[in-house]
Every structure is written in C-alpha cells, then in structure tokens.
Amino acid sequence: MFGVAINAVGVLAGGIMGSLKRAPISPADEPRLKVFLGAATVLIGLHLTWRGLNGSFGSVMKQLFIVLLALSLGKFIGRSLRLQKFSNSIGKYATDKLTNLKPDEKRFSDGFIVASLLACANPLGIFAAVDEGLNGFSGAFLSKAVMDGLVALSFKPIFGWSVFLAIIPLVAWQGTIVLLARYWQPFLAQQELINSINATNGLLIFCVSLIILNLKKIELADYLPSLAMAPIITYLWR
C-alpha cells in the first residue's frame, strides 16, 4: 500500500502548497510539467508492458495478440456499460460545482465532493492499484500523486481545508483495489496469468501519457474491463 500512501501524501503536499501560495502553477511552467509527467508515465507504462512480454519471438507475438484482443473486447464491454460516459458525468458534476460556486455554507462540502470525485475517478489510480496489488509498489502512483497534488494546490484556496478530506475516500477506494488484486495474486501467479495483465495494464498506463501530453483523446474508462479480459483470454487460449 506504499503507492497509495504516496498518492495521499501528494494530495496533502498540494493542499499545503495551496495554503502557502495562492496562485496555481504558472502558465509558463505548465508545458514543462506536462512533458515531465508524460515522459515519466511513458516509461512506467512501457516498462510494465515489457515485464509482461517474455519468451520466444512466437510467444511474444501471441501475448501481444492477446493484449490487443483484450483491449478490443474490453473496449466493447466498457462502451456497452457506458463507463466513459459515467466518468464524464462525474467530471461534469465537478465542473458544475466549480462554475456555480457560491460563498455559502455548502462551500466546505463542495470542496470535499469535488476533490474526492476527481481523485477517485482518474483511471490511472485503478491501473496503479492493480499493478501494486499484483507486483508490489507501482511507479504509476508517483504520476497520480503529482496530478492529485496539483488539483489540491488549485482547490485549496477555493474550498479550504475540505480538500484534505479527499484523502479518506481516495485511500479507501485505491486501497480496496490493491487488496483485491493482492487477494487474487496467488491464483493468477499459479495459473501464469499475471503477465497478460501487466502487458495490458502497461499499455493503458502508456495511453495516460498521450492524454497528459494532449497527443490523443482516449476514452480510458471504457478500457477498464480489458484488465479482466486479458487473463480470461490467456487462460482459455492454452
């Protein structure tokens, strides 16, 4: 759960910085920060995919085909379940809260709700939690910590101390995913199914970098079922 703790520290650090500095990251620094985050996420994602692909050339080609098939089927299932639309609705709700913000008694609760939703709805948190549950500490949590820290930095001057409370649902949500993945890890390892999950998860984390760098808009939430499809396809294709 070390990665989850780092993510929580990121929110805490961002909130503290927001208390000391009223202005968010300057426009001049934003491109450099995006490049840094994007490059780090690329390395983390490709490294995880590389760990998931091993064996002979033929074996690697088979594993790549399984990953692509898992992504395709996962996208179909995710779109049928409207996962991305649900994720977008969360973002719209948070945006509406910010747009219609009024300095009244609901300000504290609004800050808690908005910060919690944005922190928990980020698919990168799910990818990182699955990685940590199966393989130990996930470097993807470092990128997630920076992202959530920037959100806390921006929201702290607006919503006050309620931003810090977002740590509670964040830790509960991501910690639950880590524990579930850790529970299934012995079975998945025994059946030699972890590599397919790692390869798929790594590509999804890599896709996060494309979004960070504004290179491509990807409906990541729709691909979440791919993490379940990869081991299923691998198990059946033996």
Secondary structure per residue as TSV (DSSP state, phi and psi in degrees):
chain	resnum	aa	ss	phi	psi
A	1	M	-	360.0	12.7
A	2	F	H	-62.6	-39.2
A	3	G	H	-64.3	-39.5
A	4	V	H	-62.5	-40.4
A	5	A	H	-63.5	-40.1
A	6	I	H	-63.4	-40.5
A	7	N	H	-60.5	-42.7
A	8	A	H	-64.2	-39.9
A	9	V	H	-63.9	-35.2
A	10	G	H	-60.8	-43.5
A	11	V	H	-63.9	-44.2
A	12	L	H	-61.5	-45.5
A	13	A	H	-64.9	-41.0
A	14	G	H	-63.2	-41.0
A	15	G	H	-65.0	-40.2
A	16	I	H	-65.3	-42.0
A	17	M	H	-63.8	-34.8
A	18	G	H	-66.0	-27.8
A	19	S	H	-74.2	-32.1
A	20	L	H	-88.8	-28.3
A	21	K	-	-128.6	115.1
A	22	R	S	-69.8	-32.9
A	23	A	S	-88.1	142.0
A	24	P	-	-73.6	-168.8
A	25	I	S	-58.7	134.6
A	26	S	-	-68.4	151.0
A	27	P	T	-56.4	-31.3
A	28	A	T	-69.1	-29.9
A	29	D	T	-87.6	-18.6
A	30	E	H	-59.0	-47.1
A	31	P	H	-60.1	-41.2
A	32	R	H	-65.5	-39.6
A	33	L	H	-66.3	-39.9
A	34	K	H	-62.9	-43.0
A	35	V	H	-63.2	-42.6
A	36	F	H	-62.3	-48.9
A	37	L	H	-62.8	-44.5
A	38	G	H	-62.4	-45.2
A	39	A	H	-64.0	-42.1
A	40	A	H	-63.1	-41.6
A	41	T	H	-68.7	-35.8
A	42	V	H	-59.2	-48.7
A	43	L	H	-62.9	-42.8
A	44	I	H	-64.1	-45.7
A	45	G	H	-66.1	-47.4
A	46	L	H	-67.6	-33.9
A	47	H	H	-64.5	-41.0
A	48	L	H	-66.7	-40.9
A	49	T	H	-63.5	-41.9
A	50	W	H	-61.0	-38.8
A	51	R	H	-64.3	-30.6
A	52	G	H	-81.7	-14.7
A	53	L	-	-106.9	118.7
A	54	N	-	-152.6	170.2
A	55	G	S	100.2	-161.8
A	56	S	S	-71.5	171.0
A	57	F	H	-58.8	-43.0
A	58	G	H	-63.3	-39.2
A	59	S	H	-65.6	-40.8
A	60	V	H	-64.5	-41.3
A	61	M	H	-62.7	-39.7
A	62	K	H	-64.5	-43.1
A	63	Q	H	-64.3	-39.5
A	64	L	H	-64.1	-39.9
A	65	F	H	-63.7	-40.6
A	66	I	H	-62.5	-41.7
A	67	V	H	-62.2	-47.0
A	68	L	H	-63.9	-39.0
A	69	L	H	-66.2	-40.6
A	70	A	H	-63.4	-40.5
A	71	L	H	-65.4	-40.3
A	72	S	H	-66.9	-48.8
A	73	L	H	-66.8	-39.5
A	74	G	H	-62.0	-41.0
A	75	K	H	-63.6	-40.4
A	76	F	H	-62.9	-44.9
A	77	I	H	-66.3	-44.7
A	78	G	H	-62.1	-39.6
A	79	R	H	-68.6	-37.7
A	80	S	H	-64.0	-35.9
A	81	L	T	-83.6	-3.9
A	82	R	T	58.7	40.8
A	83	L	H	-65.3	-42.3
A	84	Q	H	-67.9	-37.9
A	85	K	H	-64.4	-37.2
A	86	F	H	-65.1	-42.7
A	87	S	H	-62.9	-40.5
A	88	N	H	-64.7	-36.3
A	89	S	H	-65.9	-34.0
A	90	I	H	-64.9	-44.4
A	91	G	H	-62.8	-39.7
A	92	K	H	-66.1	-39.6
A	93	Y	H	-61.3	-43.9
A	94	A	H	-64.6	-40.0
A	95	T	H	-64.3	-41.9
A	96	D	H	-62.7	-38.1
A	97	K	H	-61.6	-40.8
A	98	L	H	-70.1	-40.4
A	99	T	H	-67.0	-40.1
A	100	N	T	-97.3	21.0
A	101	L	-	-62.9	132.3
A	102	K	-	-129.8	142.5
A	103	P	S	-75.5	71.7
A	104	D	S	-126.5	-164.3
A	105	E	T	-71.7	-12.9
A	106	K	T	-87.1	-1.5
A	107	R	H	-60.6	-42.1
A	108	F	H	-64.5	-47.9
A	109	S	H	-66.1	-35.6
A	110	D	H	-61.4	-42.8
A	111	G	H	-62.2	-43.2
A	112	F	H	-63.0	-45.4
A	113	I	H	-65.5	-49.6
A	114	V	H	-63.0	-49.1
A	115	A	H	-63.6	-39.1
A	116	S	H	-66.1	-45.0
A	117	L	H	-63.1	-45.6
A	118	L	H	-66.4	-35.8
A	119	A	H	-72.8	-39.5
A	120	C	H	-84.0	-26.2
A	121	A	H	-82.6	-10.7
A	122	N	-	-67.6	117.0
A	123	P	H	-58.5	-26.3
A	124	L	H	-58.9	-33.5
A	125	G	H	-63.1	-38.0
A	126	I	H	-68.7	-45.7
A	127	F	H	-59.8	-44.4
A	128	A	H	-65.8	-40.0
A	129	A	H	-66.3	-40.5
A	130	V	H	-62.8	-44.1
A	131	D	H	-60.5	-44.3
A	132	E	H	-67.3	-38.2
A	133	G	H	-66.3	-32.7
A	134	L	H	-90.9	-32.9
A	135	N	H	-124.8	-1.8
A	136	G	S	97.5	-162.2
A	137	F	S	-50.8	132.3
A	138	S	-	-106.2	124.4
A	139	G	T	-65.0	-19.0
A	140	A	H	-61.5	-25.2
A	141	F	H	-66.8	-24.0
A	142	L	H	-66.3	-45.0
A	143	S	H	-64.1	-42.3
A	144	K	H	-63.6	-38.3
A	145	A	H	-63.2	-40.9
A	146	V	H	-65.1	-44.6
A	147	M	H	-59.5	-50.3
A	148	D	H	-67.5	-32.2
A	149	G	H	-64.0	-38.1
A	150	L	H	-67.5	-36.6
A	151	V	H	-63.0	-46.2
A	152	A	H	-63.5	-37.8
A	153	L	H	-60.9	-40.2
A	154	S	H	-75.9	-35.7
A	155	F	H	-86.7	-23.7
A	156	K	H	-58.0	-44.9
A	157	P	H	-65.7	-23.0
A	158	I	H	-87.5	-49.2
A	159	F	H	-102.9	-10.7
A	160	G	G	78.5	-150.6
A	161	W	G	-71.4	-9.4
A	162	S	G	-63.4	-23.5
A	163	V	G	-59.9	-36.1
A	164	F	G	-65.1	-28.8
A	165	L	G	-67.7	-16.7
A	166	A	G	-63.2	-18.1
A	167	I	H	-61.4	-33.7
A	168	I	H	-64.0	-57.9
A	169	P	H	-65.4	-30.2
A	170	L	H	-62.1	-49.1
A	171	V	H	-66.3	-40.4
A	172	A	H	-63.5	-45.4
A	173	W	H	-67.0	-54.9
A	174	Q	H	-71.1	-34.2
A	175	G	H	-64.2	-37.5
A	176	T	H	-63.0	-42.6
A	177	I	H	-64.4	-41.9
A	178	V	H	-59.3	-45.9
A	179	L	H	-66.3	-38.4
A	180	L	H	-64.8	-44.3
A	181	A	H	-64.0	-38.5
A	182	R	H	-68.0	-33.1
A	183	Y	H	-64.8	-41.0
A	184	W	H	-84.4	-10.1
A	185	Q	H	-57.4	-45.2
A	186	P	H	-60.0	-42.4
A	187	F	H	-65.2	-45.9
A	188	L	H	-63.7	-37.3
A	189	A	H	-68.5	-40.9
A	190	Q	H	-62.5	-38.3
A	191	Q	T	-88.2	3.2
A	192	E	T	57.4	49.1
A	193	L	-	-111.2	-8.0
A	194	I	H	-67.3	-36.8
A	195	N	H	-59.6	-38.5
A	196	S	H	-66.1	-36.7
A	197	I	H	-68.2	-43.4
A	198	N	H	-60.7	-44.9
A	199	A	H	-63.5	-42.6
A	200	T	H	-68.0	-45.7
A	201	N	H	-62.2	-39.4
A	202	G	H	-62.5	-40.7
A	203	L	H	-66.6	-36.3
A	204	L	H	-67.3	-39.9
A	205	I	H	-64.5	-38.8
A	206	F	H	-59.6	-39.1
A	207	C	H	-63.1	-30.4
A	208	V	H	-59.6	-38.0
A	209	S	H	-64.7	-33.6
A	210	L	H	-65.0	-35.0
A	211	I	H	-72.1	-42.9
A	212	I	H	-58.6	-41.6
A	213	L	T	-85.7	4.3
A	214	N	T	58.1	33.8
A	215	L	S	-88.8	-31.6
A	216	K	-	-158.9	139.7
A	217	K	-	-90.4	117.4
A	218	I	-	-122.6	133.3
A	219	E	-	-83.8	77.8
A	220	L	G	-62.1	-37.4
A	221	A	G	-60.0	-33.4
A	222	D	G	-66.0	-20.9
A	223	Y	G	-89.2	-3.1
A	224	L	T	-56.1	-40.0
A	225	P	T	-61.9	-15.2
A	226	S	H	-60.5	-31.2
A	227	L	H	-66.5	-25.7
A	228	A	H	-88.3	-33.5
A	229	M	H	-69.0	-34.6
A	230	A	H	-58.1	-51.8
A	231	P	H	-69.2	-30.9
A	232	I	H	-64.8	-47.2
A	233	I	H	-63.4	-41.6
A	234	T	H	-62.4	-41.3
A	235	Y	H	-65.0	-41.2
A	236	L	H	-75.4	-29.5
A	237	W	-	-96.2	77.3
A	238	R	-	-132.1	360.0
